[in-house]
Amino acid sequence: MRDILICFTSDPYASPIAQERIDLLIAALNFDRDAALLLLNDSALALAPDQRPIFAKSAAAKLQLLELFDLEDIYVCSNQLPDNSVIAVKEVPEGTLNELMNSFKNVWVL
């Protein structure tokens, strides 16, 4: 069983807190936790290559940095995956989301 699955559910530009969720994930990775990321609902917008945020840093750019922290698994629900993605992700069919979540000791929905 894996350690932590962090699920993002809201628009990556909805608030400053949305940007800080990635910092939480990086902190978990820095403490050698076996962590993965699941993008659900509007959070999948962070994968779109054509982002031009006015008041925030690009969520896509921050997601690309996760590779430096050895994050190997970024999941996204199949029906929410954008046509093009700025990073490699693993598609998860909607019917298997519970199975994925149950394979982790801790699931944080943010």
Secondary structure, DSSP 8 states (H G I E B T S, - for coil): -EEEEEEE-S-TTS-HHHHHHHHHHHHHHHTT--EEEEE-GGGGGGG-TT---SSS--HHHHHHHGGGGT---EEEEGGG--SS-SS--EEE-GGGHHHHHHTEEEEEE-
